[in-house]
Amino acid sequence: MHKKLPVVATLFVVFVFLQAHTLAQTKNMMTEKINNTDSAKGIIIHQSAWFKVPPARVYSTLLSSSAFSACTKKSFDMFTASSAKIDSVVGGTFSVFDGHIIGRILELVAPSEG
């Protein structure tokens, strides 16, 4: 029994080492995958919604720091009255919900009159 103990211990150490190595590779692959989908590398989010107000009002609210902040404050007490900072030009940056969402405006398409 005592002669088998070093063999069993060696097999156990090899097994643990292989598992640790495999987990490390998996973690590296997952980290690499997350880093490759970083917003700095170009995630684009497209969302559609329906509102009971004219499209021009939605458009102007989304481009106004004060209007967006006021709208946010009405809906969520946790955000400040200046929770949005929006540079409303193509290439401008924005920060909304007190910095929880940040980005850059890539394109502006005003609603058509109709």
Summary of the structure (lengths in Angstrom):
residues: 114
radius of gyration: 26.0
end to end distance: 88.7
largest distance: 88.8
contacts: 219
relative contact order: 0.08
helix: 48%
strand: 9%
